[in-house]
Amino acid sequence: MQAAYYTRLGPAREVLQLGEVPTPQPGPGEVRIRLECSGVNPSDVKSRLGLRNPRMPFERVIPHSDGAGVIDAVGAGVDAARIGQRVWTWNAAWGRADGTAAQWVCLPQQQAVGLPDHVDAAAGACLGIPALTALHAVLLGGGVAGRTVLVAGGAGAVGHYAVQMASQLGAARVIASVSTQRKAELALAAGADDVVLYRDQPLAERVAELTGGHGVDRIIELDLGVNGAADLEMLRSGGQCVVYGSSQAQVQLPFFPLIAKNLQLRCFIVYHLTAAQRERAQATLSRMLERGMLQHNIAARLPLRDIAEAHELVESGKAVGNVVLDID
């Protein structure tokens, strides 16, 4: 089969290559998926650059955890009725050598989740990391019903979903921080009640104005290293900062606001959700997909042969939304 892979760490155009590799066969409890689309995420870029592990975890890596396609074979113990089912994947490349940047991938059957017929495969390739991260951040700690929520980066791959999900799951008010007017329009169309253009307006002051000085109940944070101090200022007493990322490995926060306001700092990585957390998020996401409740923001859709360009788009931060590869 055709696959994109790398055998050493480094810049996208230097290490990513396209070639023939053996077509996988499903083992016991596995399904084989004929992939239509593969999603590119920041974690894929970091892994390829060696930012998380300075050594190759496997001799050859086919990247990407997210994808969508059709099950065309099953292993022992898997119901043959699953053959022909449209699915999306999660954790395909987490702790594994072979991800979704290929014509086929074999996975434990629970990592292939049914995709409604009316949902495009490109959208399916955005669910494993962006949508599940957003949904868990919304559901965590009792959810957002009746609460005021600030979504940092409300037009990004995760933030765009988080704005929609918070709004649809009962938030009293959703505020999104964005960097440009174009992104503000995306966030408002996704369901944000207010937006703050943080490059033009002092973020904490503007949030205080919007909330009448009360602050927000929850912040869904993509970069604690940059926004941590402001987050503590914007949260009201008893508020939660739910963190799924940081551009800085070491983060320093003032202690007094944390304890004086009884604030909660909740951090998670979507790869390590518990079985119960993942089941809840998947069930909620499936209902939203079936009912057509979600907008899917595909910033770029490229063929597999242009995987280096796709990685560079994600790495540069210029893509306003998700980057997806079509598998031909």
Buried (B, 14 or more C-beta within 10 A) or exposed (E): BBBBBBEEBEEBEEBBEBEEBEBBEBEEBBBBBBBBBBBBBBBBBBBBBBEEEEEBBEEBBBBBBBBBBBBBBBBEEBEEEBBEBBBBBBBBBBEBBBBBBBBBBBBBBBBBBBBEEEBBBBBBBBBBBBBBBBBBBBBBEEBBEEBBBBBBBBBBBBBBBBBBBBBBBEBBBBBBBBBEEEBBEBBBBBBBBBBBBBEEBEBBEBBBEBBEEEBBBBBBBBBBBBBBBBBBBBBBEEBBBBBBBBEEEEBEBEEEBBEEBEBBBBEBBBBEBEEEBBEBBBEBBBEBBEEEEBBBBBBBBBEBEBBBBBBBBBBEEEBBBBBBBBBE
